[in-house]
Amino acid sequence: QSVLTQPPSASGTPGQTVTISCSGSNSNIGSNPVNWYQHVPGTAPKLLIHSDNMRPSGVSDRFSGSKSGTSASLAISGLQSEDEADYYCAAWDGSLSGRGMFGGGTKLTVL
Amino acid sequence: EVQLVESGGGLVQPGRSLRLSCAASGFTFDDYAMHWVRQAPGKGLEWVSVISWNSDDIAYADSVKGRFTISRDNGKNSLYLQMDDLRPEDTALYYCAKDVRGNIRLFRMDVWGQGTTVTVSS
């Protein structure tokens, strides 16, 4: 079971806005930047959002991130069929000797 | 072109060992921390291990601590994962990934390989 908690699934119709949540604790989200990855099975994961709310070059501005306390969210606006993928939040956890943490992943279906 | 290519996966019996390699090209390898991340069949991404640019700082997931060893050879632009005492639950697609910084705690991976498959079964 992941320390970072995400809903297992989300869905929306083309053009809609979908939000995916990620809940953690003081030792991870509460004290370290949150990153989001998009993963289409069979391909390499892609960095979508870094440092809570920053988009790497080349990532559509339809993707946005936010963080408050020990929770973070990824919003996808203007939903497109190509957005259908698995989405993972990730953060460093400073407890014990330190470790990387991924959320359990959210499978996004575009209806 | 920035590229990571994993190799060394295969079928192995429980309790045996396997060594994964990741060949890097297109960037200054010794500037960056490097990670191993895996995905078991039907499961999500699981972080495995990270090594800093100079190998001074290393961390492991609890699930592999004491059994897996990460290392790098900056002269050969290569990352390694020595996996000992393998278990069926280690069966997964193993990715290597480049961090954007040299230290290990940013956990921001901007380049990923295509992965190599490890199957642990008798």
Interface residues (C-beta under 8 A of the other chain):
Chain A: S2 N32 P33 N35 Y37 H39 T43 A44 P45 K46 L47 H50 S51 P56 D86 Y88 A90 A91 W92 G94 S97 G98 R99 G100 M101 F102 G103 G104 G105
Chain B: H35 V37 G44 L45 E46 W47 V50 A59 Y60 A61 D62 Y95 A97 V100 I104 R105 L106 F107 R108 M109 D110 W112 G113 Q114 G115
